[in-house]
Amino acid sequence: MLLRRSLKALVVTALLGSASVLAADAPKATGAPVPLLWKVSDKDNAVYLLGSFHLLRPGDYPLSPEVEAAFADAERLMFELAPEEMQSPAMPQMMLQAALRTDGSTLQQELDAATWRRLEGWAGENGMPVVSFNNFEPWFVGLTISIVEMTRQGLDPKLGLDNHFMDKAKAAGKPAAGLERAQEQIGVLDGMEATEQRQFIVEALDQAEKGSAETERLHQAWRRGDAEGLWSGMAADMKRQYPRLYRRINVERNDAWVPRIQQILTQPGDDDALVVVGALHLLGDDGVVEKLRARGYQVERICSACKTGTR
């Protein structure tokens, strides 16, 4: 029970709190990030699609004037989860409850010996008893590893683009909603097959072993608005090595979101919306941008730095 409470405290801090130690060697940001921003239009309405990095640093603000203009133009906002769910203190408890093993087995019994040794090494390096993970599903442990690694490198979930615009929408009195419910998002992870879950934890350990350089490379690609670099770094390897996992956490969700975004475009009136989701969901042939373009909508990237070659 003590171990469970300790892990719960860790997850609450990782998911909702700020990083306790900022990375001393984090590079200084210069200038506003080049936005991963697209405008999708029909004859009446427009939807702005903004690719988020879920954990950011203070130096990633202020944002570009193009992003601020999209927010000003939008009458409402949409996120992966509605603000009241994303920012609810109940969210970590829901994840913990879903992640608890209920069949009497342990994580160590499920993982192969090599993966367990890698997890044991990672836990030791981070001052955690590895047995504290034994009562949880692999997806939850993999998620915990990823978030701990990013916060240790000075990336703060409170500063993520999602939270920034949730707070901004509230202050401006603009309605905000979610593309999916919290239970749906948790269900995507908890509903993965055993093989996919084991792949998820191996992927998280792979990324952790690559260290801060890998995270920094992705963060800098996001700051440059480098859609191709992010696609190659975040998705291409996963799609090739773990195709079922990639389909579960990316393609299937994108497919579910596109009709909900279409509803904004097809409704009467001229209300525009700003949709803020993880950048991965907008990129590549499987991304929301290309899926909407394939349905006949006019889609343009809003990026003056890209046009002038200063990206």
C-alpha positions as CSV (number, residue, x, y, z in Angstrom):
1,M,0.0,0.0,0.0
2,L,2.8,2.4,0.8
3,L,4.4,1.7,-2.6
4,R,1.1,2.3,-4.3
5,R,0.8,5.6,-2.5
6,S,4.3,6.6,-3.5
7,L,3.7,5.8,-7.1
8,K,0.4,7.7,-7.1
9,A,2.3,10.8,-5.8
10,L,4.8,10.4,-8.6
11,V,2.1,10.1,-11.3
12,V,0.2,13.1,-9.9
13,T,3.4,15.2,-10.0
14,A,4.3,13.9,-13.5
15,L,0.8,14.4,-15.1
16,L,-0.4,17.5,-13.4
17,G,2.5,19.2,-11.6
18,S,5.6,21.0,-12.7
19,A,9.0,19.5,-13.0
20,S,10.8,19.8,-9.6
21,V,14.3,20.1,-11.2
22,L,14.9,22.0,-14.4
23,A,17.7,20.7,-16.6
24,A,20.7,22.8,-16.1
25,D,22.0,22.2,-19.6
26,A,18.7,23.0,-21.4
27,P,19.5,25.3,-24.3
28,K,18.3,28.8,-24.2
29,A,15.3,29.4,-26.6
30,T,15.6,32.3,-29.0
31,G,12.5,33.7,-30.6
32,A,9.0,32.4,-30.8
33,P,8.5,28.8,-31.9
34,V,7.6,28.3,-35.6
35,P,4.1,27.0,-35.4
36,L,2.8,23.7,-36.7
37,L,-0.4,25.5,-37.7
38,W,-2.9,24.7,-40.5
39,K,-6.1,26.3,-41.5
40,V,-8.9,24.1,-42.9
41,S,-11.7,25.9,-44.6
42,D,-15.1,25.4,-46.3
43,K,-17.4,28.1,-47.6
44,D,-18.5,29.3,-44.2
45,N,-16.2,28.1,-41.4
46,A,-12.5,27.6,-40.6
47,V,-10.7,25.3,-38.2
48,Y,-7.2,26.0,-37.2
49,L,-5.2,22.9,-36.3
50,L,-2.3,23.5,-33.9
51,G,0.3,20.9,-33.2
52,S,1.1,20.8,-29.5
53,F,4.2,19.7,-27.5
54,H,2.5,18.5,-24.3
55,L,5.4,19.6,-22.0
56,L,7.3,22.9,-22.6
57,R,9.7,25.3,-21.0
58,P,9.2,29.0,-20.0
59,G,11.5,30.0,-22.9
60,D,9.0,28.5,-25.4
61,Y,6.8,31.5,-24.8
62,P,5.6,34.0,-26.1
63,L,4.1,32.2,-29.1
64,S,4.2,33.5,-32.6
65,P,1.7,36.2,-33.8
66,E,0.2,33.7,-36.2
67,V,-0.8,31.5,-33.3
68,E,-2.2,34.4,-31.3
69,A,-4.2,35.5,-34.4
70,A,-5.7,32.1,-34.8
71,F,-6.8,32.1,-31.1
72,A,-8.3,35.6,-31.6
73,D,-10.2,34.5,-34.7
74,A,-11.6,31.3,-33.1
75,E,-14.9,31.5,-31.3
76,R,-14.2,28.2,-29.5
77,L,-11.5,25.7,-28.8
78,M,-11.1,21.9,-28.9
79,F,-8.5,19.7,-27.3
80,E,-7.8,16.0,-27.0
81,L,-9.7,16.2,-23.7
82,A,-12.0,18.9,-22.4
83,P,-10.3,21.2,-19.8
84,E,-12.5,20.1,-17.0
85,E,-11.3,16.5,-17.5
86,M,-7.7,17.2,-18.4
87,Q,-7.2,19.5,-15.4
88,S,-9.2,17.5,-12.9
89,P,-7.5,16.1,-9.8
90,A,-9.5,12.9,-10.5
91,M,-7.6,12.2,-13.7
92,P,-4.6,10.5,-12.2
93,Q,-6.8,8.4,-9.9
94,M,-8.8,7.2,-13.0
95,M,-5.5,6.2,-14.7
96,L,-4.3,4.4,-11.6
97,Q,-7.6,2.5,-11.2
98,A,-7.5,1.4,-14.9
99,A,-3.9,0.4,-14.7
100,L,-4.1,-1.9,-11.7
101,R,-3.6,-5.5,-12.4
102,T,-6.7,-7.6,-11.3
103,D,-5.7,-11.2,-12.2
104,G,-3.2,-11.8,-9.4
105,S,-0.2,-11.7,-11.7
106,T,2.7,-9.3,-11.5
107,L,4.4,-7.1,-14.1
108,Q,7.6,-9.1,-13.6
109,Q,5.8,-12.3,-14.6
110,E,4.5,-10.6,-17.8
111,L,7.7,-9.1,-19.0
112,D,10.6,-11.0,-20.4
113,A,13.7,-11.2,-18.3
114,A,15.7,-8.7,-20.4
115,T,12.9,-6.0,-20.3
116,W,12.5,-6.5,-16.5
117,R,16.3,-6.0,-16.0
118,R,16.1,-2.8,-18.1
119,L,13.2,-1.5,-16.0
120,E,15.0,-2.5,-12.8
121,G,18.0,-0.4,-14.0
122,W,15.9,2.6,-14.9
123,A,14.0,2.5,-11.6
124,G,17.3,2.3,-9.7
125,E,18.7,5.3,-11.5
126,N,15.6,7.2,-10.6
127,G,15.5,6.2,-6.9
128,M,12.4,4.0,-7.3
129,P,12.0,0.4,-6.0
130,V,11.2,-1.6,-9.1
131,V,8.7,-3.7,-7.2
132,S,6.5,-0.6,-7.0
133,F,5.5,-1.2,-10.6
134,N,4.5,-4.8,-10.1
135,N,0.8,-4.2,-9.6
136,F,0.4,-2.1,-12.8
137,E,-0.1,-2.8,-16.5
138,P,2.8,-2.2,-18.8
139,W,1.2,0.8,-20.6
140,F,1.0,2.7,-17.4
141,V,4.6,2.0,-16.5
142,G,5.7,3.0,-20.0
143,L,3.8,6.3,-19.7
144,T,5.3,7.0,-16.3
145,I,8.8,6.4,-17.7
146,S,8.2,8.9,-20.5
147,I,6.8,11.6,-18.4
148,V,9.5,11.3,-15.7
149,E,12.2,11.5,-18.3
150,M,10.8,14.6,-19.9
151,T,10.1,16.4,-16.6
152,R,13.7,15.6,-15.5
153,Q,14.9,17.4,-18.6
154,G,13.0,20.6,-17.6
155,L,9.9,20.1,-19.7
156,D,6.8,21.1,-17.7
157,P,3.3,19.7,-18.3
158,K,1.8,22.9,-16.8
159,L,3.5,24.8,-19.6
160,G,2.4,22.5,-22.4
161,L,0.5,24.1,-25.3
162,D,-2.7,22.4,-24.3
163,N,-2.7,23.8,-20.7
164,H,-1.7,27.2,-22.0
165,F,-4.7,27.5,-24.3
166,M,-7.1,25.9,-21.8
167,D,-6.2,28.7,-19.4
168,K,-6.3,31.3,-22.2
169,A,-9.8,30.2,-23.3
170,K,-11.1,30.3,-19.8
171,A,-9.8,33.8,-19.3
172,A,-11.3,35.0,-22.6
173,G,-14.6,33.3,-21.9
174,K,-14.4,31.0,-25.0
175,P,-16.0,27.6,-24.8
176,A,-13.7,24.6,-24.9
177,A,-14.5,21.0,-25.5
178,G,-12.7,17.6,-26.0
179,L,-12.4,15.4,-29.1
180,E,-12.6,12.4,-26.8
181,R,-13.5,11.6,-23.2
182,A,-11.0,10.8,-20.5
183,Q,-12.3,7.3,-20.3
184,E,-11.9,6.9,-24.0
185,Q,-8.3,8.1,-23.9
186,I,-7.4,5.8,-21.0
187,G,-9.2,3.0,-22.7
188,V,-7.0,3.4,-25.8
189,L,-4.0,2.6,-23.5
190,D,-5.7,0.1,-21.2
191,G,-7.3,-1.7,-24.2
192,M,-4.1,-2.5,-25.9
193,E,-3.3,-6.1,-26.4
194,A,-0.6,-7.6,-24.2
195,T,1.9,-7.6,-27.0
196,E,1.2,-3.9,-27.7
197,Q,1.6,-3.0,-24.0
198,R,4.9,-4.8,-23.8
199,Q,6.0,-2.9,-26.9
200,F,4.9,0.3,-25.3
201,I,7.2,-0.2,-22.3
202,V,10.1,-1.2,-24.4
203,E,9.7,1.9,-26.6
204,A,9.7,4.0,-23.4
205,L,12.8,2.4,-22.1
206,D,14.5,2.8,-25.6
207,Q,13.8,6.5,-25.5
208,A,15.0,6.8,-21.9
209,E,18.3,5.1,-22.8
210,K,18.8,7.6,-25.6
211,G,18.8,10.3,-22.9
212,S,18.1,14.0,-23.0
213,A,19.6,14.4,-26.5
214,E,16.7,12.5,-28.1
215,T,14.1,14.5,-26.2
216,E,15.9,17.8,-27.0
217,R,16.1,16.9,-30.7
218,L,12.3,16.4,-30.8
219,H,11.7,19.6,-28.8
220,Q,13.9,21.6,-31.1
221,A,12.2,20.1,-34.2
222,W,8.9,21.3,-32.7
223,R,10.3,24.8,-32.1
224,R,11.5,24.9,-35.7
225,G,8.1,23.9,-37.0
226,D,9.9,21.0,-38.7
227,A,7.0,18.7,-39.6
228,E,9.2,16.2,-41.4
229,G,11.7,16.0,-38.6
230,L,9.0,15.4,-36.0
231,W,7.4,12.8,-38.2
232,S,10.6,11.0,-38.7
233,G,11.6,11.3,-35.0
234,M,8.2,10.6,-33.4
235,A,6.2,8.3,-35.7
236,A,8.2,6.7,-38.5
237,D,10.2,4.4,-36.3
238,M,7.1,3.4,-34.3
239,K,5.1,2.8,-37.4
240,R,7.8,0.5,-38.8
241,Q,8.8,-1.3,-35.6
242,Y,5.5,-1.4,-33.7
243,P,2.7,-1.1,-36.4
244,R,-0.1,-2.3,-34.2
245,L,0.9,0.1,-31.3
246,Y,1.2,3.0,-33.8
247,R,-2.3,2.2,-35.2
248,R,-3.8,2.1,-31.7
249,I,-2.5,5.3,-30.3
250,N,-2.4,7.4,-33.5
251,V,-4.4,6.2,-36.5
252,E,-7.5,5.0,-34.8
253,R,-7.8,8.2,-32.7
254,N,-7.2,10.4,-35.8
255,D,-10.0,8.5,-37.6
256,A,-12.4,9.2,-34.7
257,W,-11.5,12.9,-34.5
258,V,-11.9,13.8,-38.2
259,P,-15.7,13.5,-38.2
260,R,-15.9,15.7,-35.1
261,I,-13.8,18.3,-36.7
262,Q,-16.0,18.1,-39.8
263,Q,-19.0,18.9,-37.8
264,I,-17.5,22.3,-37.0
265,L,-16.9,22.9,-40.7
266,T,-20.4,21.8,-41.9
267,Q,-22.5,23.5,-39.2
268,P,-24.5,26.6,-40.1
269,G,-23.0,30.0,-39.4
270,D,-19.4,31.2,-39.5
271,D,-18.0,30.1,-36.1
272,D,-14.3,29.3,-36.3
273,A,-12.4,27.0,-34.0
274,L,-8.9,26.3,-32.8
275,V,-8.1,22.7,-32.3
276,V,-5.0,22.0,-30.2
277,V,-3.7,18.4,-30.2
278,G,-0.4,16.6,-30.0
279,A,1.7,17.4,-33.1
280,L,2.0,13.7,-34.0
281,H,-1.7,13.6,-34.8
282,L,-1.4,16.2,-37.5
283,L,1.6,14.8,-39.4
284,G,2.1,12.3,-42.2
285,D,-0.3,10.6,-44.4
286,D,-2.2,9.2,-41.3
287,G,-2.5,12.7,-39.8
288,V,-5.6,14.8,-39.4
289,V,-4.3,17.4,-41.9
290,E,-4.1,15.0,-44.8
291,K,-7.3,13.2,-43.8
292,L,-9.2,16.4,-44.0
293,R,-7.5,17.4,-47.3
294,A,-8.5,14.0,-48.7
295,R,-12.1,14.8,-47.9
296,G,-12.0,17.8,-50.2
297,Y,-11.3,20.6,-47.7
298,Q,-9.0,23.5,-48.5
299,V,-6.0,23.2,-46.2
300,E,-3.1,25.6,-45.9
301,R,-0.2,25.8,-43.5
302,I,0.1,29.1,-41.8
303,C,3.8,29.7,-41.4
304,S,5.4,32.9,-42.6
305,A,8.8,31.6,-41.5
306,C,8.4,28.5,-43.8
307,K,7.6,30.7,-46.8
308,T,10.6,32.9,-46.3
309,G,12.9,30.0,-45.7
310,T,13.8,31.0,-42.1
311,R,12.3,28.0,-40.5
